[in-house]
Amino acid sequence: MEDYEKTLAVIGLGYVGLPLAVEAALKGYAVTGIDINETLLSIINQRKSPYANDKRFEDAIAKVGDNLSATCDFTAIQKVSTVVICVPTPTEHNVPDLSLVESAAKSVAAQLQPGQLVVLESTVNPGVTRDVLLPILEDASGLRIGKDFFLAHCPERIDPGNDTFYVGNLNRVVGGITEACTERAVTFYSNIIDAKIISLGSTEEAEFVKSWENTHRNVMIALANSAAIICDGLGMDINRVLDGLQSKVDQFGLKLATPGIGPGGHCIPEDIHYVIRRARESGIDTRFLDDAAELNDKMPQYAVRQLSFLAKDKGEDLRNLRVALLGLTYKPDISDTRRSPAIEVAYQLERYAKSLIAYDPYVSYTAGLASPAVVAESLAEALDKADAVFIATAHHVLREQLTPELLHDNGIRYVLDGRNMLDKDAVTKLGIAYRGIGR
């Protein structure tokens, strides 16, 4: 019985499912990962990491031994005590797409066994676990919740590239359809995660925690970007304003967001639309959230316009400038380009600049990047023959290498610093025109 209790199937082996599967395997679970991507399955079964620049995970997956197997065969679900669904839930034109969750639920229902615990980790609207998943599982299997099987929601928490916090030590929240469902889920996560496992009153509360924590972050970023736009219009420097605000943060422990070309990744730019959609269904006014999301979505276009204005101030036109776009990922020091605002910047520059070349130390064209830019193999290649630089991602290697002197020596005349990464005074002293976001 103990051996059976430590069996797990994880459906969806992406940025959420695979780290969970590896962590459970390291904690002694016999884990079967299920995915339809055969290339990914091969990489996992060779005990290799699909993530660039993540030494901790690279070491972890190499240590799982025989405790982890990856397959496309859903019948493996029949032999485990717990099934966790970690499939993507993208938004299409800001409308949540639950098709992959529904498909996974149908696959689970076809194999569901009495006594099993099913957990949804995918980000969804409040009510999806109860109103969408539960009917699929009950109707297709003939089993009944609370009597024959258990169902809960535990929203994923993962921060790619974070050297301190990973799936094994991040606090989690859990809400079940019934109290017994919650208890089963809490026991499961307590066995594999060395952090707080917090019980909530329902699946809806657990679902809302996930979407709201990223909505909160989205709004905070929108506030920072709004302040930066005001600073641009009034001739102030947002960095000095933030330094002033920091004096209160240091004493009161407040949390400030910083302006930039907008948030990216699967969570922050998308989860707010799950909240908006569910609130609208109940007739709740969401104009404040709509405005915050829209402002952040428009920051790439705003930044490109700032580069155009910068050129016009010097009597030049962006259409005559060759631009080097530095950074393509949505956050520093990872290879993840999902919903990256840098990709939208690339499309804007491809449309309005004379030419465009991009460079990112963690991304190559062969990675399947959906960008119109030619991707350089090195920073030197990107800067060669460029007139302007647009900084889209503050990778540490760029912070180290992209000095004002390097820009000057390569004949760069304009810098649009989309992450406020450079020393403005040091750049302008060398005769290079500079604009950041709000500075």
N, C-alpha and C positions, 0 to 999 in steps of 0.2 A: 504494500500500500504506500509506503514512504517513497519507493522508487517511482511509483505512478504519479504521486503528487508532484514530483519534481520533473514533470514532462511538460513541454511547452511548444506550441506552434505560433510563429510570428508571420503574419500575412502582410507582405510589402516590406522589402529590404532596402529602403532608401535611407535618407538621413536620419529618420526616426527608428524604423524597424530594425535595421542592422545593428546599431549600437545597443539596443535593448536585447537583441538575441545574443550578442557577444557577452554582455554583462551577465545575463542569466546563465550562459554556458560556463562562465568563470566561477559562478556561485554554485556549480554542481548540477544544474539542470541539464537534462537531455533535450536539446533544442532542435526543432526542425524549422528552417526558414523557407517560406514559400513565396515565389515571385515568378513572373512570366518572362523576365529579362534573362535569357540564357547566357549572355555574355557576363552579366553580373553574377549569376549563379556559379559560373566557372571560376571567376576571380575569388569568390568567397570560399569555394571548396578547395582552392589552392592556398587558403589562409593568407591572402593578400588583402591590403586595404584599398578600396576604391577612392579614398580621400587623400588629396595632396596636402602636404605640410601638417600632418597630424601624427606625430611620432607616438603619442600615448596610445591612440587607437591601433596604429600599426603593430605596436608591441602586444596589445591586448588580443587582437584577432589571431596572432601567431601562437598564443598560449592556450587556445580553447580545446586543442586536441580533438578527440572523437566526440566531444559533447555537442558539436554543432554540425549539422548537415543542411545543405541548401538544395531545394528541388522545386519543380513546377507541378508536382503531384499533390492535389488537394486531399487525396484519400488519407494522407498522413495525419490529418486532423482527427481521425477516428481513434488514434492511439495515445492522445495526450489529455492531460487534465485541464489545461488552460489554453485558450486561443486568444491572441491579441491581434487586433486589426490595426495596421499602421499605413493604410494606403493614402495617397495624396487627395486633398480636397481643394482644388484650385478654384479661382473665381474667373468666370468668362464674362468680360465686359462688366465687371464688378457684381456679377450674379453668381452666388455659390453653386458649384457643380458637385452634386453628391453621387454621380453615376458610379464612380469607382467604389464608394462605400456600399452602395446597393448591390453591386456585382459581387463584392467580397462577402457580404452578408448572405447572398444566395449560395455561394460556394460553401460557406460554413454550414448553412442550414442543411445542405444535402448530405453532410457528414456528421452532423451534431449527435452526440451521445449523451445519455442520461448522466447527470452529475457534473458535467463540464461547466467551467467558468469561461464566459466570453467577455472580453474587454475591448471597447473601442477607444483608441488613442487619437485617431484622426480628428482634426479641428472641425467642428460642426456647429450649426445653430443650436441654441437651447431647445430641446425637445426632439432632436433627431434620434437619439438612442432609443427613446421610448416610442416615438410615433413612426419611425421608419424602420429601424433595425429590429425591434421587438416583433412587430407583425410578420416580417419576413422569416425570422427564426422560428416563430411558433407555427405559422401556417405551413411552411415547407417541411418541417421536421415532425410535426404532430406533438411535440413536447411542450410543456407549460412552464412559464417562468416561476421561480420560487419553489416549484415542486420537482421539476425534472432537470432544470439547468439554471444557471445564474448569469446575470448580465449587468455590466457596470461600465461607466465611462471614467477614464483617467487621462486627462489631456496631456499630450506629449510635452515635454520640456527638454529642449536641447539647444545648445549654443555653439555652433561649429566654430572651431578655432580657439575656444576658450581653454587655456591651459590649466585652470583651477577647477572649474565646474564642468561635469559631464554627466551622462545619464545615471551613473552609479552613485552620485552624491548630491543630486538635486532634489529638493523637497517636491513632493507630489500631492495632488488632491484627488480624492476618489469619491464618486457618488454612484450608488447602485439603484436598480429598480425597486428592490426591497432591502430591508435592513440586512437580511442574510446575504444578499448579493454584495452589499457594501463590505460586510465582514470578510467574505471570501476574497474580495479584491484587495483589501487592506493586508490580509495575511500574505497573499501572493507578492505584492510589491515590497512588503517588509522583509521578505526573504532574499530579495535581490538588490535592494537599494539601501545604502547607508545614509539615510536622511529621514526627515519627518514625512510620514504618510498621514495626511489629514483627511478625516472622514467628513463628508458634507451630507446634506439632508436629502439629496436627490441627484439623479443624472443631470437634470437641467442646471443645477447649481454648479456642478463640475464643468459642464460644457461652457457655461457663462464665464467662469474664472478664466479659461484659456482665451476666449475671444476678447474679454474685457481687458486683460492685462496687456494685450497688444494694441487694443484700441487706446488705452491710456498712453502707451508709448507713442503711438501715432499722433495723438493730439498734442503731446508735449513737444514732439518734433515740429509739428505745425506751428506751435507757439514760437519756437525758436526761429523757424524760417520766417514767420510773420515779423518778428522783431528785426531780423536781418534785412528784410525788404524795407522796413521803416528806416533803418540805419542808412541803407543805400540812398533812400530818397532825401534824407535830411543831412547827409554828409557826416554821419557818425561812424565809429568803428565798433562793430559788434563784439570784437574780442575784448576791447576795453570795457564795454558795458558788462560783459560776462565776468570780467575780473572784479568789477564792482559788486555784482550779484554774489560772487563767490564768497565775499566777506561775510554775508549773512548765512550762506550755505554752511560755511565752516563752523558757525556757532549753533545753527538750528537744525542742521542735518537735512536740509532740503535737497532735492535731486533736480539738477538742471539738464536739459537736453541742449545739444549744440546744433547750429544750422548747417545746412549742406544742400546737396542736390536731391535730397529725398531719401526715404528709407527703402530697403529692398528685402529680398528673401521671401520665403513663403508666408511668414507670419504677420509682420507689422503692416505691410500695405494691403493685405488681403483680409485679415481677421476682422477689421473694423466693418467690413461689408456684411459679415455674418450677423453682427449686432444690428446694423442698420436694417437688413432684410427682415430679421425676426421682429424688431420693434415696429416696423411699418405694417407688418401683418396684423399687429395688435392696435394699429391706429395711433402709435406713439410718434411724436414729432422728433425727427432726427436731424434737423437742419444744421445744428452745431457740428455734429459728427460728419455730415456731408461736406460742410465747408472745410473742415480740417483735412479730410481725405483728399478733397479736390486740390487744396493748396499744395500739399505734398506731391501729388501727382504732376503738378505743373512746374515743379522746381527745375527739372532738366531744361525745359524750354526757357524758363526765366534765366538760368545760368548762361545758356547760349546767347540770349539777347544781351546779357551783360558783356559778353565777349565782343559782340557786334558793336555795342556802344563804345567799348574801350578802343576798338579800332577806329571808329568814326571820330573820336576825340583827337586822334593823331592824323586825321585826314585820309584814312584808309578804309577799305571795305572788306568785310569778312569774306566775301565771295572771291577775293584775290589772295587770301591767306591759306597757306598750307598748315594744317593743324595736326599736332600729335596729341592723341587722347591717351592719358596715362591712368591705367586702372580700368578693369572691366567687371570686377566682382562687386557684390553689394556691400561687403565689409572687408576690412584689412586682413591680409595674411591667410586667406582661404581661396579655394578655387570655385566657389559657388556663385554662379551668375543668375540664379533664379530671381526674376523680377528686379534685376539690378537697374537702378536709374541710369547707370553708365551706358547701358545698351540704348536707352532712349536718347541720351546725349549723342551717341554715335549716329543714330538715324537723323537727328537734327543737324549735326555737323555735315553729314554726308549730303544733306540737302542744300545747306547754305554756304559751306566753305569751298574753297578751290579744290582742295584734296584732303584726305583724312588717312592717317595711319595710327594704329593703336598698339599699345604695349601693356602687358600684364605679366608679371613673373610667374603667375600660377595658371595662366590660360593660354592655350594655343588654338589656332584655327581648327586643327584636327580634333579638338575636343567637342566639335559640333556646335560652336558658338553661333547663335543667331544674331549676327551683327553685320552691317554692311562694310565695316572697316577691314582693311588689310591688317593682319596682326604681325607686328615685327617680332623678331627673335631676340632682340636686345634693346636696352634703353638707348644705346648709341645709335642703332639703326632708326629708332623712332624719332630721335632728335635731329638726325641728319637731314638737312634741307628744309626743316620745319621753320615756319615763321612764328607760330604760336603754340603754346602748350595749354591743354585743358586737363587739370588734375581731377580725376573722378573718384579715385580710391586711395586712401592714405596708407598704402602698404609700408611696413617698416623699411623695407629695402629701398623704396622710393624716398622716404624721409632721409635715409642715410646718403643716397647717391645723388639726389636731385638738389644740388647746391646752387645758390645764385651764380657762382662762378662757372659752373657747368652750363647753365642756361646761357650766360653771356658768351662763353667760348663757342657755343654752337649757333650763335647768331639769333637766338630767340628774342623777339621784340615784344611779345605779349604773353601774359600768363593769366589764365582764369583759374583761380584756385577754388575748386568746388568743394574742398574739405578744409579750407582755411589752414593749410598744412605748413606753408612757408612763412618765413620772416619777411613781412611786407617791406619794411624799411631797407633790409639788406638787398632785396630784389630791385627796388626802385632806385637805390643809390648807384646801381650799375646801368641805369638808363633803360631798364625794362619796364614797360607799362604793366601794372598789376591791378587786378580786382579779385577779391574773394567774395564770399556770400555774406553781405552786410559789412564789407570793409574795402 
